[in-house]
Amino acid sequence: MSAVQHSFPLRVDAGVTRMYELGLWDERTLADIVDEHARTRPDKPAVVDARGRLSYGELNDLSVRLAAVLHELGVGAGTPVAAQLPGCTLLPALHLACVRIGALFMPLSTAWRGAELRPLLATVGAAVLVVPGAGGIDGDDFDFAGLAASIRAELPGLRAVLPARGGSGETIEALAAAADPLTDAQLAALRVPAGAPTLVMSSSGTTGTPKAAVWGGNDLKALLLHNVVPRLRLTADDVAAGLAPAGTGSTGYIFPVLTPLLLGATAAILERWSPRAALDLIVAEGATYATAIPTQMVMLLPLGLEDADLSRFTRFNNAGAPLPPSTARELEERMGCRVQSIYGSTDGGVPVMTSVDDDDEVRRTTVGAICTGVDVRLVGADGAVLAAGEAGEVCWRESKSYGYLKQPAYDAAAFDAERWYHSGDVGRFDERGNLRIVGRIKDMILRGGTNIFPAEIEHLVAQHHAVADVAVVGVPDDRLGERACAVVVPVAGATPDLAGLCAFLREREVAVVKLPEELVLVPTLPTNAGGKIDKAQVRERAVRELRSRSAAATTTDHPATEGTA
């Protein structure tokens, strides 16, 4: 079948050839796969949200009609279509519509405002922006339509801003209902290659403009069908619960929504996060597995998990950040499931993951073994590949084909000339080939010439009976340069102290130089739009608290200074 030329150049090299030879890539688009499920099981539930559900037949029809709407707006191959929506059935329908005409589907965080949206949409050249319609998002009265209108006035390339559903006016759902579906001949003429870019996942950027990481259809199939499916042991009978924000495209979308749709299973999407709403969704839909970020998993623990009907729930997929082993153990014991973790990045892809078949120690304390079709190596500060057992920066390639959309500076910073992605994470492989993450290069604390990797200490502190969550950060020290500060969320009713935490760590044979020298207790740890702990905010809070203590101590030691500036 003929295919139109995509504006984003396709890779043609030995790596691409290898992926075909391994059977990880083929000529089916994502829409082809979902369409086959629609033909064979049209009435089976495909995707569910807080306001309704779509069968595979209905999802197929809606996506073809949405493709017609986008095509009428002048959207074509390589054109970004942005959607700032909560978890809803419209997200996968829009994605499949974009696949059919070669457009780039770009879901956006509903936590973002003008400071993030304006530079991102201008940089990538988005032609369409879909926003919440009348009623907005449950529990959030922010005026998304007003913000979108102001952005459109500043970006002439943004041809259309469309509300998603409900209310009066020209919503994209109303337009789709009135549209004539594209014919088979039109779809064939608009078809792009299976490996073409299809999804743009965004994340916070270092320059103020969010990163726009491009994923091809074959990249997603290799990751989801050939790695996630076997390691989570998924089948068409599964029901997935998507708990993380679906608008970021990563943990909240590709694992709990796109994966089951490619498999012919069912995806249930949470519109707006709360621990109770998440547990209710799992129970109401009879979910067999869920995907969440660690912060959300920790927040489920205070609920009456033992009283919920979790008879069908057998797997809990963690992605986005490290999960404390104690949290994994408690969830497994109280929910009757097995925790499985995926390690990687929105920008670079996924190099390793655990399997539900791994033993408890591997699943809870490592991020697993290398994925099929991915090359991984650990490198030192000089760029040299390290020997087995040594800790170094985790680098990989062939996990995804593309870098960033119209962001060459981000490409240059993340990928080297041979297309190895440099993660910034420091890891070590154990004797069984499982990767352990021990820290981040940028988060590394340099204490008097000694390198301290926070993740290594966080992993142990999180096991303390009085600790609900923890982040270890470096704080300034006039003599040593930096020292480690543990910022801890205590378990309800507990008050951990620094001496007790250090004694706990010494029992686990932690080197004295790595012990936290400061402790700050907080009710919660700040997170970014993607739900990950925001280390920059944690560090700022720790520094403020310690300075406040120092000032108070000075005032106490020198009463004459009271009341002075």
MARDREN-503115 format. One line per field, with one value per residue (C-alpha): residue number from 1; x, y, z negated; residue in three letters. Coordinates in nm, 4 decimals. Layout:
BEGIN
seq c(NUM:...)
east c(X:...)
north c(Y:...)
up c(Z:...)
type c(ALA:...)
***
This chain:
BEGIN
seq c(1:2:3:4:5:6:7:8:9:10:11:12:13:14:15:16:17:18:19:20:21:22:23:24:25:26:27:28:29:30:31:32:33:34:35:36:37:38:39:40:41:42:43:44:45:46:47:48:49:50:51:52:53:54:55:56:57:58:59:60:61:62:63:64:65:66:67:68:69:70:71:72:73:74:75:76:77:78:79:80:81:82:83:84:85:86:87:88:89:90:91:92:93:94:95:96:97:98:99:100:101:102:103:104:105:106:107:108:109:110:111:112:113:114:115:116:117:118:119:120:121:122:123:124:125:126:127:128:129:130:131:132:133:134:135:136:137:138:139:140:141:142:143:144:145:146:147:148:149:150:151:152:153:154:155:156:157:158:159:160:161:162:163:164:165:166:167:168:169:170:171:172:173:174:175:176:177:178:179:180:181:182:183:184:185:186:187:188:189:190:191:192:193:194:195:196:197:198:199:200:201:202:203:204:205:206:207:208:209:210:211:212:213:214:215:216:217:218:219:220:221:222:223:224:225:226:227:228:229:230:231:232:233:234:235:236:237:238:239:240:241:242:243:244:245:246:247:248:249:250:251:252:253:254:255:256:257:258:259:260:261:262:263:264:265:266:267:268:269:270:271:272:273:274:275:276:277:278:279:280:281:282:283:284:285:286:287:288:289:290:291:292:293:294:295:296:297:298:299:300:301:302:303:304:305:306:307:308:309:310:311:312:313:314:315:316:317:318:319:320:321:322:323:324:325:326:327:328:329:330:331:332:333:334:335:336:337:338:339:340:341:342:343:344:345:346:347:348:349:350:351:352:353:354:355:356:357:358:359:360:361:362:363:364:365:366:367:368:369:370:371:372:373:374:375:376:377:378:379:380:381:382:383:384:385:386:387:388:389:390:391:392:393:394:395:396:397:398:399:400:401:402:403:404:405:406:407:408:409:410:411:412:413:414:415:416:417:418:419:420:421:422:423:424:425:426:427:428:429:430:431:432:433:434:435:436:437:438:439:440:441:442:443:444:445:446:447:448:449:450:451:452:453:454:455:456:457:458:459:460:461:462:463:464:465:466:467:468:469:470:471:472:473:474:475:476:477:478:479:480:481:482:483:484:485:486:487:488:489:490:491:492:493:494:495:496:497:498:499:500:501:502:503:504:505:506:507:508:509:510:511:512:513:514:515:516:517:518:519:520:521:522:523:524:525:526:527:528:529:530:531:532:533:534:535:536:537:538:539:540:541:542:543:544:545:546:547:548:549:550:551:552:553:554:555:556:557:558:559:560:561:562:563:564:565)
east c(0.0000:0.1311:0.2134:0.2514:0.5921:0.6220:0.7794:0.9845:1.2643:1.2450:1.5561:1.7142:2.0170:2.1476:1.9473:1.6222:1.7136:1.7889:1.4489:1.2726:1.4935:1.4069:1.0373:0.9885:0.8857:0.6385:0.4240:0.1066:0.0156:-0.1324:-0.4689:-0.4401:-0.4044:-0.6986:-0.9108:-0.8562:-0.9981:-1.2941:-1.3602:-1.3389:-1.4908:-1.6825:-1.8975:-1.6177:-1.5494:-1.2361:-1.2040:-1.3960:-1.3936:-1.5993:-1.8619:-1.9045:-1.7472:-1.6660:-1.6698:-1.4038:-1.6560:-1.7469:-1.3816:-1.3079:-1.5994:-1.5170:-1.1506:-1.2301:-1.4753:-1.2218:-0.9665:-1.2134:-1.2537:-0.8774:-0.8262:-1.0905:-0.8960:-0.5886:-0.4078:-0.1757:0.1382:0.3691:0.1233:0.1044:-0.2413:-0.2289:-0.4823:-0.4868:-0.7382:-0.7857:-0.8177:-1.0989:-1.2040:-1.1341:-0.7568:-0.7088:-0.9724:-0.7802:-0.4525:-0.5884:-0.7350:-0.3905:-0.2333:-0.4760:-0.3650:-0.0025:-0.0514:0.1416:-0.0731:0.0576:-0.1210:-0.0450:-0.0582:-0.3706:-0.1453:0.0323:-0.0579:0.0551:0.4204:0.4519:0.1970:0.2954:0.6614:0.5890:0.3047:0.5014:0.8146:0.6478:0.3995:0.0789:-0.2150:-0.4997:-0.5508:-0.8276:-0.9255:-1.1900:-1.5385:-1.8195:-1.7852:-1.4061:-1.2479:-1.4234:-1.2944:-1.0974:-1.2655:-0.9695:-1.0683:-0.8858:-1.0867:-0.9901:-0.6219:-0.6432:-0.8090:-0.5295:-0.2669:-0.4357:-0.4294:-0.0495:0.0184:-0.1026:-0.0080:-0.2645:-0.5586:-0.8217:-0.8973:-1.1778:-1.3576:-1.3737:-1.7314:-2.0525:-2.2244:-2.3105:-2.0866:-1.8624:-1.7090:-1.4829:-1.7199:-2.0110:-1.8035:-1.7127:-2.0742:-2.1732:-1.8761:-1.8763:-1.6124:-1.3115:-1.3536:-1.1211:-0.9727:-0.9068:-0.7514:-0.5256:-0.4120:-0.3368:-0.1615:0.1968:0.4548:0.4163:0.7447:0.6515:0.6245:0.2836:0.3055:0.4773:0.5178:0.6029:0.7933:0.9465:1.2413:1.5649:1.5242:1.1683:1.0205:0.8894:1.0562:0.8636:0.9866:0.8817:0.7784:0.7172:0.4471:0.7018:0.8781:0.5553:0.4797:0.8283:0.8017:0.4414:0.3691:0.7124:0.8276:0.5485:0.2933:0.5130:0.6668:0.3282:0.1725:-0.1125:-0.3871:-0.6987:-0.8963:-0.7259:-0.8840:-0.6313:-0.6778:-0.4921:-0.4355:-0.1556:-0.2337:-0.3101:-0.2313:0.1443:0.1355:0.3738:0.2843:-0.0800:-0.1378:0.0871:0.1007:-0.2605:-0.4452:-0.2563:-0.1176:-0.4570:-0.6018:-0.3224:-0.3911:-0.7697:-0.8193:-1.0053:-0.8698:-1.0396:-0.9102:-0.9283:-1.0341:-0.8877:-0.6613:-0.7595:-0.6738:-1.0396:-1.1379:-0.8519:-0.9530:-1.3177:-1.2210:-1.0228:-1.3154:-1.5980:-1.4337:-1.2904:-0.9407:-0.6828:-0.3882:-0.3183:-0.0434:0.0595:0.3538:0.5084:0.3554:0.0088:0.0893:0.2033:-0.1183:-0.3284:-0.1827:-0.3994:-0.7179:-0.8997:-0.7483:-0.8374:-1.2086:-1.2172:-1.3126:-0.9771:-1.0413:-0.9503:-0.6581:-0.3274:-0.0617:0.0429:0.2651:0.4957:0.6601:0.7934:1.0116:1.1672:0.9208:1.0258:1.0591:0.8511:0.5656:0.5880:0.5814:0.2839:0.0812:0.1444:0.0460:-0.2663:-0.3909:-0.2969:-0.0965:0.2586:0.4339:0.6203:0.8414:0.9373:1.2493:1.3177:1.2354:0.9806:1.2721:1.4857:1.2591:1.2713:1.5892:1.4973:1.1995:1.1165:0.8783:0.5922:0.7743:1.0834:1.1359:1.0463:1.3991:1.4438:1.1002:1.1306:1.4941:1.5959:1.4517:1.4976:1.6715:1.7415:1.4476:1.4399:1.5905:1.7700:2.1451:2.2494:2.5883:2.7243:2.9848:3.2196:3.2783:3.5312:3.2797:3.4546:3.2370:3.2724:3.3406:3.0761:2.9916:3.0977:2.8514:2.8191:2.5791:2.3052:2.3046:2.0994:1.9847:1.7277:1.4539:1.3010:1.3803:1.3472:1.4660:1.2750:1.0418:1.2137:1.4330:1.7911:1.9469:1.7637:1.8722:2.2363:2.2201:2.0557:2.1890:2.5453:2.6602:2.5898:2.2369:2.3114:2.0737:2.2477:2.0026:2.1891:2.1084:2.3837:2.3310:2.4989:2.4113:2.4028:2.5315:2.1935:2.1844:1.9336:1.9947:1.9995:1.9727:2.1935:2.1470:2.1483:2.4541:2.2840:2.1378:2.4728:2.5904:2.9609:3.0609:3.4264:3.5325:3.2987:3.0169:2.6828:2.3985:2.0635:1.8654:2.0927:2.0129:1.6454:1.5971:1.7086:1.5506:1.2144:1.2278:1.2215:0.8930:0.8326:0.8962:0.6135:0.8192:1.1653:1.3873:1.7569:1.9093:2.2350:2.2421:2.5294:2.8132:3.0929:3.3527:3.2488:3.0741:2.7571:2.6063:2.3115:1.9707:1.6863:1.3480:1.0965:0.7193:0.6516:0.4040:0.0912:0.1569:0.5330:0.8154:1.1417:1.4630:1.8026:1.9857:1.7348:1.7510:2.1312:2.1360:1.8941:2.1263:2.4391:2.2673:2.2448:2.6170:2.5939:2.9238:2.9309:3.0212:2.6904:2.4668:2.2250:2.3539:2.0263:1.6610:1.3590:1.0061:0.7326:0.3650:0.4139:0.6867:0.6292:0.5769:0.5939:0.3220:0.4136:0.3741:0.7447:0.9102:1.0441:1.3953:1.4559:1.1578:1.2561:1.6070:1.4753:1.2466:1.5244:1.7607:1.4941:1.4176:1.7826:1.8504:1.5511:1.6824:2.0240:1.8776:1.6661:1.9676:2.1714:1.8937:1.8741:2.2508:2.2663:1.9580:2.0844:2.0048:1.6326:1.4279:1.7153:1.7181)
north c(0.0000:0.3423:0.5895:0.9639:1.1071:1.2193:1.5578:1.4120:1.2039:0.8322:0.6572:0.4143:0.2465:-0.0773:-0.0239:-0.0085:-0.3236:-0.5044:-0.4161:-0.5680:-0.8770:-0.9266:-0.9088:-0.6044:-0.3777:-0.4495:-0.2611:-0.2355:0.1090:0.1444:0.2112:-0.1093:-0.3126:-0.1515:-0.1764:-0.5513:-0.5763:-0.3641:-0.6077:-0.9218:-0.7912:-0.4714:-0.4805:-0.5441:-0.2485:-0.0687:0.2383:0.3719:0.7121:0.8924:0.9983:0.6969:0.4094:0.3145:-0.0296:-0.1174:-0.0557:0.2847:0.3768:0.2878:0.4971:0.7986:0.7978:0.7839:1.0741:1.2728:1.2075:1.3613:1.6692:1.7166:1.6622:1.9265:2.1677:2.1154:1.8797:1.6431:1.4352:1.5750:1.8344:1.8480:1.8207:1.9173:1.8008:1.9437:1.6997:1.4939:1.1179:1.0503:0.8308:1.1159:1.0849:0.7467:0.8357:1.1513:0.9602:0.6993:0.9778:1.1361:0.8010:0.7636:1.0900:1.0972:1.3825:1.4017:1.3536:1.5655:1.5238:1.7998:1.8176:1.9834:2.1341:2.3493:2.7099:2.9815:2.9748:2.6173:2.6123:2.9261:2.8399:2.4714:2.5214:2.7935:2.5792:2.2656:2.4540:2.3003:2.3535:2.2403:2.2591:2.0615:2.1726:2.0762:2.1908:2.3309:2.2169:2.1920:1.9193:1.7718:1.9580:2.2172:2.5440:2.6796:2.8529:2.6348:2.7809:3.1362:3.0496:2.8698:3.1732:3.4021:3.1604:3.1385:3.5172:3.5073:3.2047:3.2530:2.8954:2.7641:2.7301:2.5966:2.5748:2.3289:2.2357:1.8632:1.7852:1.9096:2.2438:2.4605:2.5572:2.3740:2.0962:1.8457:1.5643:1.7492:1.8068:1.4395:1.3301:1.5486:1.4530:1.1976:0.9367:0.9236:0.6553:0.3581:0.5186:0.8449:0.6624:0.4673:0.7867:0.9568:0.6599:0.7078:0.4333:0.2303:0.3654:0.7295:0.9636:0.9387:1.0556:1.3551:1.3139:1.6325:1.6883:1.9816:2.1422:2.2922:2.6144:2.6922:2.5391:2.1859:1.9039:1.7459:1.3868:1.2149:0.8468:0.6408:0.3799:0.0998:0.2336:0.2002:-0.1482:-0.2726:-0.1363:-0.2230:-0.5458:-0.7074:-0.5973:-0.4659:-0.7315:-1.0371:-0.8953:-0.7968:-1.1141:-0.9236:-1.0774:-0.9582:-1.0475:-0.7813:-0.4587:-0.1810:0.1086:0.4261:0.6266:0.8673:1.1837:1.0663:1.4080:1.3648:1.0777:0.8540:0.6660:0.7723:0.6884:0.4431:0.1734:0.1670:0.2932:0.2306:-0.1086:-0.2713:-0.1215:-0.2772:-0.6057:-0.6038:-0.5565:-0.2801:0.0476:0.2388:0.5945:0.8075:1.1645:1.3351:1.1797:1.1125:0.7965:0.7128:0.7699:0.5457:0.2597:0.3010:0.2791:-0.0402:-0.1998:-0.0719:-0.1822:-0.5072:-0.3957:-0.6723:-0.4335:-0.0647:0.1794:0.4579:0.6657:0.5979:0.9081:0.7768:0.4274:0.5664:0.7696:0.4530:0.2960:0.4795:0.3504:0.0378:-0.1750:-0.4997:-0.4091:-0.3491:-0.6186:-0.6724:-1.0322:-0.9621:-0.7321:-0.9172:-0.6689:-0.3139:-0.1459:0.1299:0.3788:0.7313:0.7177:0.4734:0.2952:0.2371:-0.1395:-0.1089:0.0400:-0.2401:-0.5022:-0.3461:-0.3050:-0.6648:-0.7947:-0.5812:-0.5828:-0.9385:-0.8298:-0.8303:-0.4998:-0.4611:-0.1617:0.0089:0.2250:0.4776:0.8273:1.0046:1.1429:0.8350:0.5336:0.2259:0.0162:-0.2185:-0.3384:-0.6054:-0.8961:-1.0166:-1.3508:-1.2078:-1.2896:-1.0394:-0.9051:-0.8341:-0.6737:-0.4545:-0.3438:-0.3339:-0.1910:-0.5197:-0.6691:-0.5258:-0.5074:-0.6988:-0.4898:-0.2403:-0.1966:-0.0671:0.0353:0.2137:0.4824:0.6758:1.0488:1.0194:0.8447:0.5064:0.1953:0.0485:-0.3098:-0.5346:-0.4399:-0.0764:0.2106:0.4574:0.6666:0.4555:0.4956:0.3111:0.3136:0.1602:0.2165:0.4865:0.6232:0.9958:1.2729:1.5962:1.7880:2.1056:2.1224:2.0584:2.1883:1.9220:1.6592:1.7596:1.7478:1.4042:1.1989:1.1526:1.1173:0.7416:0.7979:0.6705:0.8347:0.9667:0.9379:1.1234:0.8309:0.6341:0.2586:-0.0737:-0.4189:-0.7030:-1.0531:-1.1605:-0.8775:-0.6592:-0.2867:-0.0942:0.2853:0.4452:0.8141:1.0927:1.2790:1.6156:1.5114:1.3798:1.5330:1.6159:1.6107:1.7009:1.5033:1.2058:1.1377:1.0585:0.9363:1.0217:0.7292:0.4863:0.6489:0.7127:0.3446:0.2548:0.5433:0.4559:0.1207:0.2885:0.2233:0.5952:0.7120:0.7406:0.9118:1.0634:1.2710:1.3236:1.6462:1.8336:2.1533:2.4075:2.3650:2.6222:2.3577:2.0500:2.2133:2.0103:1.7785:1.5417:1.6414:1.3907:1.5524:1.3103:1.2700:1.0895:0.8085:0.9413:0.9790:0.9236:1.1720:1.0311:1.1964:1.2267:1.0115:0.7296:0.7405:0.7380:0.4440:0.2630:0.3264:0.2199:-0.1113:-0.1545:-0.0917:0.2488:0.4345:0.7084:0.9708:0.8990:0.9439:1.2401:1.5261:1.7170:1.6163:1.8191:1.6892:1.7900:1.6918:1.6146:1.6204:1.8637:1.7083:1.8379:1.8181:1.4581:1.3574:1.3046:1.4451:1.7905:1.7795:2.1480:2.2487:1.9960:2.1426:2.4997:2.4070:2.2277:2.5233:2.7669:2.5501:2.5083:2.8800:2.9529:2.7158:2.8751:3.2238:3.1092:2.9497:3.2678:3.4743:3.2324:3.2360:3.6167:3.7693:4.1216:4.0740:4.0300:4.2902:4.4047:4.3906)
up c(0.0000:0.0860:-0.1882:-0.1909:-0.2701:-0.6309:-0.6994:-0.9877:-0.8254:-0.8943:-1.0193:-0.7754:-0.9308:-1.0789:-1.3975:-1.2035:-1.0084:-1.3327:-1.4809:-1.1781:-1.1921:-1.5592:-1.4736:-1.6969:-1.4103:-1.1289:-0.8784:-1.0897:-1.2194:-1.5667:-1.4037:-1.1973:-1.5159:-1.6965:-1.3800:-1.3758:-1.7283:-1.6125:-1.3276:-1.5398:-1.8683:-1.7872:-2.1023:-2.3503:-2.5872:-2.4712:-2.6911:-2.9914:-3.1624:-3.4270:-3.1723:-2.9505:-2.7626:-2.4058:-2.2526:-1.9966:-1.7203:-1.8631:-1.9155:-1.5543:-1.4248:-1.6439:-1.5472:-1.1742:-1.2124:-1.4169:-1.1424:-0.8963:-1.1191:-1.1497:-0.7767:-0.7006:-0.9251:-0.7089:-0.9458:-0.7633:-0.7987:-1.0639:-1.1938:-1.5762:-1.7337:-2.1016:-2.3600:-2.7114:-2.8539:-3.1691:-3.1513:-2.9045:-2.6128:-2.3729:-2.4238:-2.2505:-1.9902:-1.9004:-1.8952:-1.6543:-1.4390:-1.4170:-1.3276:-1.0365:-0.8734:-0.9884:-1.2364:-1.5641:-1.8723:-2.1610:-2.4966:-2.7474:-3.1249:-3.2642:-3.5328:-3.2751:-3.2153:-2.9748:-3.0837:-2.9578:-2.6769:-2.4849:-2.4169:-2.3560:-2.1063:-1.9288:-1.9037:-1.7657:-1.5475:-1.6780:-1.4406:-1.6675:-2.0436:-2.2141:-2.5649:-2.8235:-2.7270:-2.9384:-3.2965:-3.2656:-3.4729:-3.7719:-4.0775:-3.8781:-3.7798:-3.5825:-3.2569:-3.0036:-2.7154:-2.8137:-2.8305:-2.4952:-2.3348:-2.4535:-2.3252:-1.9863:-1.9530:-1.9916:-1.7679:-1.4097:-1.3245:-1.5725:-1.3349:-1.5703:-1.9424:-2.0063:-2.3294:-2.3795:-2.4682:-2.6296:-2.6375:-2.3394:-2.0532:-1.8159:-2.0270:-1.8601:-1.9572:-1.7924:-1.4801:-1.4705:-1.5084:-1.2128:-0.9930:-0.7163:-0.8025:-0.5753:-0.3106:-0.2792:0.0316:-0.1545:-0.4497:-0.2141:-0.0424:-0.3750:-0.5337:-0.6553:-0.7278:-1.0475:-1.1813:-1.1315:-1.4301:-1.5934:-1.9547:-2.1137:-2.4887:-2.6732:-2.9958:-3.1797:-3.0017:-3.1270:-2.9272:-3.0304:-2.7150:-2.7845:-2.5965:-2.3093:-2.2735:-1.9514:-1.9411:-1.6284:-1.5907:-1.5712:-1.8820:-2.0770:-1.9434:-2.0333:-2.3863:-2.4633:-2.2745:-2.2945:-2.6393:-2.8627:-2.7621:-2.8341:-3.1536:-3.2942:-3.1504:-2.9898:-2.7746:-2.5940:-2.9080:-3.1189:-3.2428:-3.3042:-3.5448:-3.4467:-3.7643:-3.6675:-3.4665:-3.1126:-2.9685:-2.9983:-2.7503:-2.9412:-3.2597:-3.2485:-2.8817:-2.7012:-2.9716:-3.1004:-2.7894:-2.4667:-2.5712:-2.6420:-2.3224:-2.1151:-2.2910:-2.2563:-2.6316:-2.8188:-2.9578:-3.2414:-3.2844:-3.5982:-3.5132:-3.8179:-4.0789:-4.4367:-4.6320:-4.6943:-4.3307:-4.2209:-4.4490:-4.3490:-3.9796:-4.0340:-4.2184:-3.9952:-3.6696:-3.8031:-3.7053:-3.6793:-3.6838:-3.7357:-3.6453:-3.8813:-3.9944:-4.3380:-4.4985:-4.4153:-4.5374:-4.8728:-4.8976:-4.8621:-5.1763:-5.4353:-5.2673:-5.3762:-5.1032:-5.2808:-5.2720:-4.8957:-4.6459:-4.4753:-4.3756:-4.0122:-4.0848:-4.0402:-3.9146:-3.9974:-3.7398:-3.8684:-3.6340:-3.6472:-3.9588:-4.2085:-4.4371:-4.8004:-4.8605:-5.1765:-4.9734:-4.7176:-4.9916:-5.1712:-4.8523:-4.7561:-5.0971:-5.1326:-4.7712:-4.6795:-4.3740:-4.2412:-4.1775:-3.8468:-3.7635:-3.4380:-3.4221:-3.1488:-3.0367:-2.8218:-2.6197:-2.5651:-2.5982:-2.8197:-2.8523:-3.1396:-3.3413:-3.5932:-3.5363:-3.7526:-3.7424:-3.9152:-4.2805:-4.5523:-4.5952:-4.2239:-4.1824:-4.4906:-4.4844:-4.1141:-3.7932:-3.6138:-3.3137:-2.9689:-2.7294:-2.4019:-2.1210:-2.3460:-2.4008:-2.7429:-2.8770:-3.1826:-3.1250:-3.3505:-3.3696:-3.0855:-2.8603:-2.8830:-2.9113:-3.2603:-3.3609:-3.5161:-3.8721:-3.8415:-3.8784:-3.5928:-3.3884:-3.2303:-2.8504:-2.5903:-2.2273:-1.9893:-2.2479:-2.0289:-1.6853:-1.7282:-1.9548:-2.0076:-1.7798:-1.6501:-1.9620:-1.8446:-2.1662:-2.3657:-2.1113:-2.1434:-2.5226:-2.5466:-2.2516:-2.1352:-1.7729:-1.7765:-1.9108:-2.2616:-2.5055:-2.8172:-3.1063:-3.3794:-3.6111:-3.7823:-3.7977:-3.8595:-3.7221:-3.9735:-3.9105:-3.7656:-3.5103:-3.6923:-3.7068:-4.0343:-4.0170:-4.2799:-4.1977:-3.9439:-3.8237:-3.8761:-4.2136:-4.3312:-4.6577:-4.6683:-5.0349:-5.0859:-4.7780:-4.8398:-4.5935:-4.7604:-4.5389:-4.7050:-4.5632:-4.7432:-5.0808:-5.0017:-4.9270:-5.2806:-5.4738:-5.3142:-5.4940:-5.8385:-6.0221:-6.0862:-5.7267:-5.4742:-5.2029:-5.1704:-4.9459:-5.0139:-4.8827:-4.9127:-5.1168:-5.1260:-5.3730:-5.4106:-5.4941:-5.2963:-5.0025:-5.0570:-5.3133:-5.2890:-5.4213:-5.4526:-5.3894:-5.5384:-5.5382:-5.8676:-5.9093:-6.0829:-6.4534:-6.4238:-6.4739:-6.3356:-6.4530:-6.2880:-6.5415:-6.5012:-6.1212:-6.1245:-6.3678:-6.1336:-5.8383:-6.0296:-6.1061:-5.7305:-5.6946:-5.5288:-5.5253:-5.7884:-5.5270:-5.3488:-5.6548:-5.6445:-5.8557:-5.8582:-5.8891:-5.7814:-5.8441:-5.5986:-5.5519:-5.1801:-4.9178:-4.6281:-4.2868:-3.9305:-3.6636:-3.5885:-3.9527:-4.0216:-4.3328:-4.2462:-4.3916:-4.3223:-4.5369:-4.8049:-4.8174:-4.8369:-5.1242:-5.3104:-5.2720:-5.3974:-5.6994:-5.7921:-5.7553:-5.9745:-6.2397:-6.2221:-6.2613:-6.5562:-6.7207:-6.6745:-6.8309:-7.1249:-7.1748:-7.1554:-7.3253:-7.2581:-6.8912:-6.9521:-6.7699:-6.5511:-6.1731)
type c(MET:SER:ALA:VAL:GLN:HIS:SER:PHE:PRO:LEU:ARG:VAL:ASP:ALA:GLY:VAL:THR:ARG:MET:TYR:GLU:LEU:GLY:LEU:TRP:ASP:GLU:ARG:THR:LEU:ALA:ASP:ILE:VAL:ASP:GLU:HIS:ALA:ARG:THR:ARG:PRO:ASP:LYS:PRO:ALA:VAL:VAL:ASP:ALA:ARG:GLY:ARG:LEU:SER:TYR:GLY:GLU:LEU:ASN:ASP:LEU:SER:VAL:ARG:LEU:ALA:ALA:VAL:LEU:HIS:GLU:LEU:GLY:VAL:GLY:ALA:GLY:THR:PRO:VAL:ALA:ALA:GLN:LEU:PRO:GLY:CYS:THR:LEU:LEU:PRO:ALA:LEU:HIS:LEU:ALA:CYS:VAL:ARG:ILE:GLY:ALA:LEU:PHE:MET:PRO:LEU:SER:THR:ALA:TRP:ARG:GLY:ALA:GLU:LEU:ARG:PRO:LEU:LEU:ALA:THR:VAL:GLY:ALA:ALA:VAL:LEU:VAL:VAL:PRO:GLY:ALA:GLY:GLY:ILE:ASP:GLY:ASP:ASP:PHE:ASP:PHE:ALA:GLY:LEU:ALA:ALA:SER:ILE:ARG:ALA:GLU:LEU:PRO:GLY:LEU:ARG:ALA:VAL:LEU:PRO:ALA:ARG:GLY:GLY:SER:GLY:GLU:THR:ILE:GLU:ALA:LEU:ALA:ALA:ALA:ALA:ASP:PRO:LEU:THR:ASP:ALA:GLN:LEU:ALA:ALA:LEU:ARG:VAL:PRO:ALA:GLY:ALA:PRO:THR:LEU:VAL:MET:SER:SER:SER:GLY:THR:THR:GLY:THR:PRO:LYS:ALA:ALA:VAL:TRP:GLY:GLY:ASN:ASP:LEU:LYS:ALA:LEU:LEU:LEU:HIS:ASN:VAL:VAL:PRO:ARG:LEU:ARG:LEU:THR:ALA:ASP:ASP:VAL:ALA:ALA:GLY:LEU:ALA:PRO:ALA:GLY:THR:GLY:SER:THR:GLY:TYR:ILE:PHE:PRO:VAL:LEU:THR:PRO:LEU:LEU:LEU:GLY:ALA:THR:ALA:ALA:ILE:LEU:GLU:ARG:TRP:SER:PRO:ARG:ALA:ALA:LEU:ASP:LEU:ILE:VAL:ALA:GLU:GLY:ALA:THR:TYR:ALA:THR:ALA:ILE:PRO:THR:GLN:MET:VAL:MET:LEU:LEU:PRO:LEU:GLY:LEU:GLU:ASP:ALA:ASP:LEU:SER:ARG:PHE:THR:ARG:PHE:ASN:ASN:ALA:GLY:ALA:PRO:LEU:PRO:PRO:SER:THR:ALA:ARG:GLU:LEU:GLU:GLU:ARG:MET:GLY:CYS:ARG:VAL:GLN:SER:ILE:TYR:GLY:SER:THR:ASP:GLY:GLY:VAL:PRO:VAL:MET:THR:SER:VAL:ASP:ASP:ASP:ASP:GLU:VAL:ARG:ARG:THR:THR:VAL:GLY:ALA:ILE:CYS:THR:GLY:VAL:ASP:VAL:ARG:LEU:VAL:GLY:ALA:ASP:GLY:ALA:VAL:LEU:ALA:ALA:GLY:GLU:ALA:GLY:GLU:VAL:CYS:TRP:ARG:GLU:SER:LYS:SER:TYR:GLY:TYR:LEU:LYS:GLN:PRO:ALA:TYR:ASP:ALA:ALA:ALA:PHE:ASP:ALA:GLU:ARG:TRP:TYR:HIS:SER:GLY:ASP:VAL:GLY:ARG:PHE:ASP:GLU:ARG:GLY:ASN:LEU:ARG:ILE:VAL:GLY:ARG:ILE:LYS:ASP:MET:ILE:LEU:ARG:GLY:GLY:THR:ASN:ILE:PHE:PRO:ALA:GLU:ILE:GLU:HIS:LEU:VAL:ALA:GLN:HIS:HIS:ALA:VAL:ALA:ASP:VAL:ALA:VAL:VAL:GLY:VAL:PRO:ASP:ASP:ARG:LEU:GLY:GLU:ARG:ALA:CYS:ALA:VAL:VAL:VAL:PRO:VAL:ALA:GLY:ALA:THR:PRO:ASP:LEU:ALA:GLY:LEU:CYS:ALA:PHE:LEU:ARG:GLU:ARG:GLU:VAL:ALA:VAL:VAL:LYS:LEU:PRO:GLU:GLU:LEU:VAL:LEU:VAL:PRO:THR:LEU:PRO:THR:ASN:ALA:GLY:GLY:LYS:ILE:ASP:LYS:ALA:GLN:VAL:ARG:GLU:ARG:ALA:VAL:ARG:GLU:LEU:ARG:SER:ARG:SER:ALA:ALA:ALA:THR:THR:THR:ASP:HIS:PRO:ALA:THR:GLU:GLY:THR:ALA)
***
